Amino acid sequence: MVISGQSQSEQEKTGKTWLANWCLGTWFLRGHHVISVDLAEKLVVPGHGSRPSPRNKDWLAVLRMIRQEATSAERLCSLPKDAFGDFNSELNRLAAGGPGVVEGVPHAEEDEWLSFNDDVGHADERKSAIMDAFVQTLRRAAGGRPLVLALDHADTVMGESLSRELYEGLIRPIAYGRAEPLRLVIVAPDKTVRLIIPDRDSHMIGRVQVGDFKQSQLMRLARIYSHRLGCKPDAMTMRILDGISKQPAEHFDVNFFQVMTPYVTQWKDAAKAQEFG
């Protein structure tokens, strides 16, 4: 599934991450294993700090970020670190330019954090083997239980890595059901999604697009928002909303209620009571 966004009022935020997190929470409560990766974060390399920059990640950095999140003890669903032992061994050999795991040779359990060597022969075959080993590792770790992998802010990955290695080795196999029981959610702006998914595969990708809400929906959403704050809109709140609803704007962005709360006394007091209650 792809969650993309487009704002009619040209706002940067459209609620993509909110929707993705809501879906992940629902899947978790239904017994699915969930792994959520914010690709806008920096990749932390043991002993070397953070690398690379948030908007300069290649396919290998993405795999390592997924592995880190999957084995983090701070997450609701945490895989054992040794689940990636065989993969790390395969990665160490293939990234350097050698063959995959060799029979009779002890497997390494730790990643040596090598960059992929494109100058050694059979680079495409080695990349494909790394991607396949990674997918098979996730499948084994899932143990038959649905595993949902969410990649948020996918636009921070190099376009070439998204459309080549990650698409061919991760996105496409999952979309076509060749990597059961894995599921994938990609969260990115609409323009990024259009660049990475070819027309030939569009029928295999579920799409959800979020954005601004229409002016006609303002009063209904305001009542729902008030209810969630534990209050019923009073006369003052209704006058403020009525005035806003008559403005010429056709749409309001998703941050509308967050921005307005400090200026609507009833909402501000209710939000503060929830915060300290």
Order of alpha helices (4+ residues) and beta strands (2+ residues): beta-alpha-beta-beta-beta-alpha-alpha-alpha-beta-alpha-beta-alpha-beta-beta-alpha-alpha-beta-alpha-alpha
